[in-house]
């Protein structure tokens, strides 16, 4: 089997350090000068906004929020967080909770936590800005679909497609949607849906969960508490030292890989690009635990990513899955400093040799992802996101465009136990379809909830036909169960 080296994807070693040092010396002063010019421009724009609009419009101070002001054709910015519940909620329940509990909520220092929900994301003078909504009305942010219609899976996919489109800039870009009656082919009975649709500029995944935990639900038990996550000082020091030492090289590596492609795209048929949405049957977490125990505890994300690779190799024609895959995996900078709505997301990158047998590939992925997660990627990428987001919006595509990875992977642990919404409805399953403003044509999201794993995905028509995409997502749970069965058989034979 042909050997494929993955090491070059990781910024570490003496050569990489020397490259970083050279970049700092040669380009550091120029880059610092550009940063200072941009900050002076921001001061001028802030002054213009104050003179022309008073306090109604202000620059977005955090680059990780301002990045979502960038509009790109066929690249959705909206996220849909979907709870499948046993019985429907009412508009009045949601509106009353938002009015009396969520919107007035205050932090320990007296600031309103959710004040941003009354603001509108806009672009002014070329920069991302928050505009105060002058006619904020909760009736525009809570709606219910007709209760005399049962929506099936195909119809619901069409709704998700609509909800991924940008919302009007006449009001804050978020809303709660109630689907009173829904029937999925995988369900035994009719259920209801409770959806939070939001532009990602308002908050990230941990902020969603925290809002649900504190004000909308009962029963959430954190897998990882973002406010109490503890890292020893010596590890923090090494983390930052690593990012400073190799950060410049990692940045150059990112720029170089933007010129490469890690997936074989389909020929264009002249139709506008489309995004497909799909979800698979739940996987019992016990099945995952058994596989992890027998394979020396690879992370859940490594199992899901490799099940996707195996499914893609089964379903797609030979040659469509490259030998070298590059995964961009979501990471968050922990711990969170407060309850404020924010974006602290980041990414790390690692390679996968798709030619390896499944279990060998899983173990190799575990090593590569661990090296990536403990390397400079998370802090470097986080810094670049916040930094470039402070530049004019036309520069934001430097961060989000170009060089598609083979896969964007989000692993979101929600709750170890079952949750109730507003003390009235049990959450049976969770789905999420986050935005993907990059050029990567496949995004997977894995939810851990109530001793089960749920996988959702969004795929681009430039990479897959709709049937190929649906078949790959549906095949992932079957592959994981087959792995568990194979490992159990091997253990019996060994005995």
C-alpha positions as CSV (number, residue, x, y, z in Angstrom):
1,X,0.0,0.0,0.0
2,X,1.3,3.4,-0.9
3,X,2.6,5.4,2.1
4,X,1.1,8.9,2.6
5,X,2.9,11.1,5.1
6,X,0.7,13.3,7.3
7,X,3.4,15.1,9.2
8,X,3.6,18.1,6.9
9,X,0.1,19.0,8.0
10,X,1.3,19.7,11.5
11,X,3.3,22.8,12.4
12,X,6.1,21.5,14.7
13,X,9.8,20.8,14.6
14,X,13.0,22.8,14.2
15,X,12.5,23.6,10.5
16,X,9.0,25.0,11.1
17,X,10.3,27.1,14.1
18,X,13.0,28.6,11.9
19,X,10.4,29.4,9.2
20,X,8.2,31.1,11.8
21,X,11.1,33.1,13.1
22,X,12.0,34.3,9.6
23,X,8.4,35.3,9.0
24,X,8.2,37.3,12.2
25,X,11.4,39.1,11.3
26,X,10.7,39.8,7.7
27,X,6.9,40.3,7.7
28,X,6.1,41.2,11.3
29,X,6.8,44.9,11.1
30,X,4.8,45.3,7.8
31,X,1.8,43.3,9.3
32,X,2.0,45.4,12.5
33,X,1.9,48.6,10.4
34,X,-1.2,47.3,8.6
35,X,-2.9,46.5,11.9
36,X,-2.3,50.0,13.2
37,X,-3.6,51.5,10.0
38,X,-6.8,49.4,10.3
39,X,-7.3,50.4,14.0
40,X,-7.0,54.1,13.0
41,X,-9.5,53.5,10.3
42,X,-11.8,51.9,12.8
43,X,-11.5,54.9,15.1
44,X,-12.5,57.2,12.1
45,X,-15.4,54.9,11.2
46,X,-16.6,54.9,14.9
47,X,-16.5,58.7,14.9
48,X,-18.6,58.8,11.6
49,X,-21.1,56.4,13.1
50,X,-21.5,58.4,16.2
51,X,-21.9,61.7,14.3
52,X,-24.4,60.3,11.7
53,X,-26.3,57.7,13.8
54,X,-25.8,58.6,17.4
55,X,-25.6,55.4,19.5
56,X,-27.9,53.4,17.2
57,X,-25.1,51.8,15.1
58,X,-21.7,50.7,16.4
59,X,-18.7,48.7,15.1
60,X,-18.7,45.0,16.1
61,X,-15.7,44.8,18.5
62,X,-15.2,41.0,18.2
63,X,-13.9,39.7,14.8
64,X,-15.4,36.3,15.4
65,X,-18.8,37.9,15.2
66,X,-18.1,40.5,12.5
67,X,-17.0,37.7,10.1
68,X,-20.6,36.6,9.8
69,X,-21.4,40.0,8.1
70,X,-19.7,38.7,5.0
71,X,-22.3,37.5,2.4
72,X,-21.1,34.9,-0.1
73,X,-23.4,33.4,-2.8
74,X,-24.8,30.0,-1.8
75,X,-22.8,30.0,1.5
76,X,-25.4,30.0,4.4
77,X,-24.9,32.1,7.5
78,X,-27.9,30.9,9.4
79,X,-27.9,28.0,11.9
80,X,-30.9,25.9,12.8
81,X,-30.9,24.1,16.2
82,X,-33.8,21.7,16.2
83,X,-35.3,19.8,19.2
84,X,-37.6,16.9,18.4
85,X,-40.2,17.0,21.3
86,X,-43.0,14.7,22.4
87,X,-45.7,17.4,22.4
88,X,-46.0,20.8,20.9
89,X,-45.2,24.1,22.6
90,X,-47.3,27.3,22.0
91,X,-46.2,30.7,20.8
92,X,-47.4,32.3,24.0
93,X,-45.3,30.0,26.1
94,X,-42.1,30.9,24.1
95,X,-43.0,34.7,23.9
96,X,-43.7,34.9,27.7
97,X,-40.5,33.1,28.6
98,X,-38.4,35.4,26.3
99,X,-40.2,38.5,27.6
100,X,-40.1,37.7,31.3
101,X,-37.0,35.6,31.7
102,X,-34.5,35.5,28.8
103,X,-34.3,39.1,27.5
104,X,-34.2,40.7,31.0
105,X,-31.6,38.2,32.3
106,X,-28.6,40.0,33.9
107,X,-25.0,38.8,34.6
108,X,-23.3,39.0,38.0
109,X,-22.1,42.6,37.1
110,X,-25.6,43.8,36.2
111,X,-25.2,43.8,32.4
112,X,-28.1,42.4,30.3
113,X,-26.8,39.1,28.9
114,X,-29.0,38.9,25.8
115,X,-29.0,42.6,24.8
116,X,-27.5,41.6,21.5
117,X,-30.7,39.8,20.5
118,X,-32.2,43.3,20.1
119,X,-29.6,44.3,17.5
120,X,-29.3,43.8,13.8
121,X,-26.2,42.7,12.0
122,X,-25.4,45.1,9.1
123,X,-22.4,46.4,7.1
124,X,-21.7,50.2,7.3
125,X,-18.7,52.0,5.8
126,X,-17.4,48.6,4.8
127,X,-17.2,47.2,8.4
128,X,-19.5,44.8,10.3
129,X,-21.7,46.7,12.7
130,X,-24.5,46.2,15.2
131,X,-27.6,48.3,14.7
132,X,-30.1,48.8,17.5
133,X,-33.5,47.7,16.5
134,X,-35.9,50.6,16.9
135,X,-39.1,48.5,16.7
136,X,-38.2,45.3,18.4
137,X,-41.3,43.1,18.5
138,X,-41.3,39.5,19.9
139,X,-44.2,38.7,17.5
140,X,-41.6,38.8,14.7
141,X,-39.3,36.3,16.5
142,X,-41.7,33.5,17.5
143,X,-43.9,31.8,14.9
144,X,-45.8,28.5,14.6
145,X,-46.5,26.5,11.4
146,X,-50.1,25.3,10.9
147,X,-51.2,22.7,13.3
148,X,-53.6,21.1,10.8
149,X,-50.7,19.8,8.7
150,X,-48.3,16.9,9.4
151,X,-44.9,17.7,7.9
152,X,-42.9,14.7,6.6
153,X,-39.1,14.4,6.3
154,X,-39.0,15.6,2.6
155,X,-41.1,18.7,3.4
156,X,-39.0,19.4,6.5
157,X,-35.8,19.3,4.4
158,X,-37.3,21.9,2.2
159,X,-38.0,24.1,5.2
160,X,-34.4,23.7,6.4
161,X,-33.3,24.8,3.0
162,X,-35.4,27.9,3.3
163,X,-34.3,28.6,6.9
164,X,-30.6,28.5,5.8
165,X,-31.2,31.6,3.7
166,X,-30.4,35.0,5.2
167,X,-33.0,36.8,7.2
168,X,-34.1,40.4,6.5
169,X,-31.9,43.1,8.0
170,X,-35.1,44.9,9.0
171,X,-35.0,43.1,12.3
172,X,-32.6,41.0,14.4
173,X,-31.7,37.8,12.6
174,X,-33.0,35.1,14.9
175,X,-36.3,33.4,15.6
176,X,-38.0,30.5,17.3
177,X,-40.2,28.3,15.1
178,X,-42.7,25.7,16.3
179,X,-43.7,22.8,14.1
180,X,-46.7,21.3,15.9
181,X,-46.9,18.1,13.9
182,X,-44.0,16.2,12.4
183,X,-43.5,12.6,11.3
184,X,-40.1,11.1,10.5
185,X,-40.0,7.7,8.8
186,X,-37.7,6.6,11.6
187,X,-40.2,7.5,14.3
188,X,-42.9,5.3,15.7
189,X,-45.3,8.1,16.2
190,X,-45.9,11.7,15.4
191,X,-43.8,14.3,17.2
192,X,-43.3,18.1,17.3
193,X,-40.3,20.3,16.6
194,X,-38.9,23.3,18.4
195,X,-36.4,25.3,16.3
196,X,-34.0,28.1,17.0
197,X,-32.9,29.8,13.8
198,X,-30.1,32.3,14.2
199,X,-27.3,34.0,12.4
200,X,-24.1,32.7,13.9
201,X,-22.9,36.2,14.6
202,X,-25.1,36.2,17.7
203,X,-23.6,33.3,19.5
204,X,-21.8,30.0,19.3
205,X,-22.8,26.4,20.3
206,X,-21.9,26.6,23.9
207,X,-23.9,29.9,24.2
208,X,-27.0,28.1,22.7
209,X,-26.7,25.3,25.2
210,X,-26.2,27.7,28.1
211,X,-29.3,29.8,27.2
212,X,-31.3,26.6,27.0
213,X,-29.9,25.3,30.3
214,X,-30.5,28.4,32.3
215,X,-33.8,29.7,30.9
216,X,-35.6,27.3,28.6
217,X,-35.1,23.8,29.9
218,X,-34.6,21.6,32.9
219,X,-32.4,18.6,33.2
220,X,-29.3,19.5,31.2
221,X,-26.2,18.0,32.7
222,X,-23.0,19.2,31.0
223,X,-20.5,16.9,29.4
224,X,-18.1,19.8,29.5
225,X,-19.0,22.9,31.5
226,X,-17.5,25.8,29.5
227,X,-17.4,28.0,32.5
228,X,-15.7,25.6,34.9
229,X,-13.3,23.8,32.5
230,X,-9.9,23.9,34.3
231,X,-6.5,23.8,32.6
232,X,-3.4,23.8,34.7
233,X,-1.3,27.0,34.4
234,X,1.7,25.1,33.0
235,X,-0.4,23.6,30.2
236,X,-1.8,27.1,29.4
237,X,1.7,28.5,29.3
238,X,2.9,25.7,26.9
239,X,-0.3,26.2,24.8
240,X,0.4,29.9,24.2
241,X,4.2,29.3,23.8
242,X,3.5,26.7,21.1
243,X,1.1,29.0,19.3
244,X,3.7,31.9,19.4
245,X,6.5,29.6,18.3
246,X,4.8,28.0,15.4
247,X,1.9,30.4,14.7
248,X,3.5,32.2,11.8
249,X,4.3,28.9,10.1
250,X,0.8,27.6,10.7
251,X,-0.6,30.8,9.1
252,X,1.6,30.3,6.0
253,X,0.5,26.7,5.9
254,X,-3.1,27.7,5.9
255,X,-2.5,30.2,3.1
256,X,-0.7,27.5,1.0
257,X,-3.4,24.9,1.5
258,X,-6.1,27.4,0.3
259,X,-4.6,26.8,-3.1
260,X,-5.1,23.0,-2.8
261,X,-8.2,20.8,-3.0
262,X,-8.8,17.8,-0.9
263,X,-11.9,16.5,-2.7
264,X,-12.8,15.6,-6.2
265,X,-15.6,17.9,-7.3
266,X,-18.4,17.0,-9.8
267,X,-18.5,18.7,-13.2
268,X,-20.8,21.7,-13.3
269,X,-24.1,21.2,-15.0
270,X,-24.8,24.9,-15.2
271,X,-27.4,24.8,-12.3
272,X,-27.0,27.1,-9.3
273,X,-25.2,25.2,-6.4
274,X,-27.4,23.7,-3.8
275,X,-26.9,22.5,-0.2
276,X,-28.4,19.2,0.9
277,X,-29.4,18.4,4.5
278,X,-29.7,14.9,6.0
279,X,-29.7,13.1,9.3
280,X,-29.2,9.5,10.3
281,X,-30.7,7.2,12.9
282,X,-29.5,7.6,16.4
283,X,-26.6,5.5,17.6
284,X,-26.7,4.0,21.1
285,X,-23.7,5.5,23.0
286,X,-23.0,2.0,24.4
287,X,-22.0,0.9,21.0
288,X,-19.5,3.7,20.7
289,X,-18.1,2.9,24.2
290,X,-17.5,-0.7,23.2
291,X,-15.6,0.3,20.1
292,X,-13.5,2.9,21.9
293,X,-12.6,0.5,24.6
294,X,-11.3,-2.1,22.1
295,X,-9.5,0.5,20.0
296,X,-7.6,2.2,22.8
297,X,-10.1,5.0,23.2
298,X,-10.1,7.1,20.1
299,X,-12.2,10.2,20.4
300,X,-15.8,10.1,19.2
301,X,-15.0,12.5,16.4
302,X,-12.3,10.1,15.0
303,X,-14.9,7.3,14.8
304,X,-17.5,9.5,13.1
305,X,-15.0,11.0,10.6
306,X,-13.7,7.5,9.7
307,X,-17.2,6.1,9.4
308,X,-17.9,8.9,6.9
309,X,-14.7,8.0,5.0
310,X,-15.7,4.4,4.8
311,X,-19.2,5.2,3.8
312,X,-18.0,7.6,1.0
313,X,-15.6,4.9,-0.3
314,X,-18.4,2.4,-0.4
315,X,-20.9,4.7,-2.2
316,X,-18.9,6.9,-4.4
317,X,-17.2,5.8,-7.6
318,X,-13.5,5.0,-7.4
319,X,-11.4,8.1,-7.5
320,X,-13.9,10.4,-5.9
321,X,-12.4,10.0,-2.4
322,X,-8.8,11.3,-2.4
323,X,-6.0,9.3,-0.9
324,X,-5.1,12.2,1.4
325,X,-8.1,13.8,3.3
326,X,-7.8,17.0,5.3
327,X,-10.2,17.5,8.2
328,X,-11.1,20.8,9.7
329,X,-12.5,20.1,13.2
330,X,-14.3,22.5,15.4
331,X,-12.7,23.5,18.7
332,X,-13.7,26.1,21.3
333,X,-11.3,28.1,23.5
334,X,-12.2,27.1,27.1
335,X,-13.1,28.2,29.7
336,X,-15.7,30.8,28.8
337,X,-15.2,34.0,30.8
338,X,-18.9,34.8,31.3
339,X,-22.5,34.2,30.1
340,X,-22.3,36.9,27.4
341,X,-23.4,35.9,23.9
342,X,-20.1,35.4,22.1
343,X,-18.2,33.3,19.5
344,X,-15.1,31.5,20.9
345,X,-15.0,28.9,18.1
346,X,-11.8,27.8,16.5
347,X,-10.5,25.0,14.3
348,X,-7.7,22.5,14.1
349,X,-6.6,20.5,11.1
350,X,-5.3,17.0,10.5
351,X,-4.8,14.5,7.7
352,X,-6.3,11.1,7.1
353,X,-4.9,8.4,4.8
354,X,-8.1,7.0,3.2
355,X,-6.1,4.0,1.8
356,X,-5.6,2.5,5.2
357,X,-7.9,-0.3,6.6
358,X,-10.7,1.0,8.9
359,X,-9.2,0.2,12.3
360,X,-5.7,1.2,11.3
361,X,-7.0,4.4,10.0
362,X,-8.9,5.2,13.2
363,X,-5.8,4.7,15.3
364,X,-3.8,6.9,12.9
365,X,-6.5,9.6,13.0
366,X,-6.4,9.5,16.8
367,X,-2.7,10.3,16.8
368,X,-3.0,13.0,14.1
369,X,-6.0,14.7,15.7
370,X,-4.3,14.7,19.1
371,X,-1.1,16.3,17.7
372,X,-3.3,18.9,15.9
373,X,-5.4,19.6,19.0
374,X,-2.4,20.1,21.3
375,X,-0.5,22.1,18.7
376,X,-0.8,25.7,17.7
377,X,-3.9,25.4,15.5
378,X,-6.6,26.3,18.0
379,X,-5.1,29.4,19.4
380,X,-3.6,30.5,16.1
381,X,-6.9,30.1,14.2
382,X,-8.8,31.7,17.0
383,X,-6.5,34.7,16.9
384,X,-6.7,35.0,13.1
385,X,-10.5,34.8,13.2
386,X,-10.7,37.6,15.7
387,X,-8.0,39.7,14.0
388,X,-9.3,39.5,10.4
389,X,-12.8,40.1,11.6
390,X,-11.8,43.6,12.7
391,X,-10.8,44.4,9.1
392,X,-13.3,45.6,6.5
393,X,-15.8,42.9,5.4
394,X,-14.2,42.6,2.0
395,X,-11.1,41.1,3.7
396,X,-13.1,38.4,5.6
397,X,-13.1,36.0,2.7
398,X,-9.3,35.6,3.4
399,X,-10.4,33.6,6.4
400,X,-13.5,31.7,5.1
401,X,-12.9,31.3,1.3
402,X,-10.7,29.1,-0.8
403,X,-9.1,25.7,-0.6
404,X,-11.9,23.4,0.6
405,X,-11.0,20.8,3.2
406,X,-12.3,17.3,2.8
407,X,-14.6,17.7,5.7
408,X,-15.7,20.1,8.4
409,X,-16.4,18.2,11.6
410,X,-18.3,19.5,14.6
411,X,-18.6,17.4,17.8
412,X,-21.0,18.9,20.2
413,X,-21.7,17.2,23.6
414,X,-25.1,18.4,24.9
415,X,-26.5,16.6,27.9
416,X,-25.9,13.3,29.6
417,X,-29.6,13.2,30.6
418,X,-32.9,13.8,29.0
419,X,-34.1,17.4,28.9
420,X,-37.6,19.1,29.2
421,X,-38.4,22.4,27.6
422,X,-40.5,24.8,29.6
423,X,-41.5,22.0,32.0
424,X,-43.9,20.7,29.4
425,X,-42.2,18.8,26.6
426,X,-39.5,16.1,26.6
427,X,-36.7,16.5,24.1
428,X,-36.4,13.2,22.2
429,X,-33.6,14.0,19.8
430,X,-31.5,17.0,18.8
431,X,-30.6,18.1,15.3
432,X,-28.4,20.9,14.2
433,X,-27.5,22.4,10.8
434,X,-24.9,25.0,11.3
435,X,-23.8,27.5,8.6
436,X,-20.8,26.6,6.4
437,X,-19.5,29.8,4.9
438,X,-16.3,28.0,3.6
439,X,-15.8,26.2,0.3
440,X,-15.8,22.8,1.9
441,X,-18.7,20.7,0.5
442,X,-19.3,18.4,3.4
443,X,-20.0,19.3,7.0
444,X,-20.9,16.8,9.7
445,X,-22.2,17.5,13.2
446,X,-22.4,14.9,16.0
447,X,-24.7,15.5,19.0
448,X,-24.1,13.5,22.2
449,X,-27.4,13.5,24.1
450,X,-29.2,11.3,26.6
451,X,-26.9,8.2,26.0
452,X,-27.2,8.5,22.2
453,X,-25.3,9.9,19.3
454,X,-27.1,11.8,16.5
455,X,-25.4,12.7,13.2
456,X,-26.5,15.4,10.9
457,X,-24.9,16.7,7.7
458,X,-24.9,19.3,5.0
459,X,-23.4,18.6,1.6
460,X,-22.9,20.7,-1.5
461,X,-24.1,19.8,-4.9
462,X,-20.6,20.5,-6.3
463,X,-19.4,17.5,-4.4
464,X,-22.3,15.0,-4.4
465,X,-25.6,14.2,-6.0
466,X,-28.4,14.4,-3.5
467,X,-28.7,10.6,-3.4
468,X,-25.0,10.1,-2.9
469,X,-25.1,12.5,0.0
470,X,-28.2,11.0,1.6
471,X,-26.8,7.5,1.2
472,X,-23.5,8.4,2.9
473,X,-25.1,10.0,5.9
474,X,-27.6,7.1,6.3
475,X,-24.8,4.6,6.0
476,X,-22.6,6.0,8.9
477,X,-24.6,4.3,11.8
478,X,-24.6,1.0,10.0
479,X,-20.8,1.1,9.6
480,X,-20.3,1.9,13.3
481,X,-22.5,-1.1,14.3
482,X,-20.6,-3.3,11.9
483,X,-17.3,-2.2,13.5
484,X,-18.7,-3.1,16.9
485,X,-19.8,-6.5,15.7
486,X,-16.4,-7.2,14.0
487,X,-14.5,-6.3,17.1
488,X,-16.7,-8.5,19.3
489,X,-16.2,-11.5,16.9
490,X,-12.4,-10.9,16.9
491,X,-12.4,-11.0,20.7
492,X,-14.4,-14.3,20.8
493,X,-12.0,-15.8,18.2
494,X,-9.0,-14.7,20.3
495,X,-10.4,-16.4,23.4
